[in-house]
């Protein structure tokens, strides 16, 4: 069956028929007056891409069911073809399955081109985890996307998200490095109790002499009725890198949030993404906040387009 382009209500519309005359007679109510009936070439390369995955099953009407793995979930899609010539119709029905006890009953629809662009576009495989420094992420992603509390979020050109806690490169950490990097061999890291109730603190000192001076001071200030103080030297020698070179930032496993949020509730998308990244980050609430922020930004862009 051949494909033809007409205009309906001033917009392009694709119709099927063996000839232009058949299209004109069959669909006269959906063709604008004066509209041309233009033959469209069959996009063989597009449908080759759409059907390269193996067929999982066929239903009674001959529709072919396939699955594409999206990483954190998978997408089932089905296409139909004209049995007279074996060519596919430009319509894909799909649904996302993942993290659910019951698979969704309703199918979303789109054109073949839209589906290939959304779900079959290759995404480069990248190693994920706490592998990146602030300096490296700035080169990979440029400017930060947004903040969630004290967590900074970046996104690279391939759609991978990165997160890092702002406290890891705070002024206090920078000051610590500035002082301790001058005393790398003599510096010590101490765990000690301090105050009336003996709460634990952890701190770097330039040397054991500096530490003992500090220790004598807090002991002399401790009231006799307060808890007994104690300490333990945990580490000798300061070998930390400059703040911007430390591997403090995590590349999260890939998920196309913008795409998923078009058809799925944000809380479901966040659950999928959190489960997929549990190896690196256990805070599910963080994924909910990032997903909500991405959704909010997407809605803002949509409003700008329509205004």
RABEL-V932327 format. One record per helix or strand. SS is the DSSP state (H for helix, E for strand). FROM is the first residue (numbers start at 0). TO is the last residue. If there is no record, write none. Layout:
SS & FROM & TO
SS & FROM & TO
//
This chain:
E & 1 & 7
E & 10 & 16
H & 19 & 25
H & 27 & 29
E & 37 & 39
H & 43 & 49
E & 56 & 57
E & 63 & 68
E & 73 & 81
E & 86 & 96
E & 107 & 109
H & 111 & 118
E & 128 & 131
H & 133 & 140
E & 145 & 147
E & 150 & 154
E & 160 & 164
H & 165 & 168
H & 170 & 182
E & 187 & 193
E & 198 & 204
H & 207 & 219
E & 230 & 235
H & 242 & 244
E & 248 & 250
H & 256 & 259
H & 265 & 275
H & 283 & 305
//
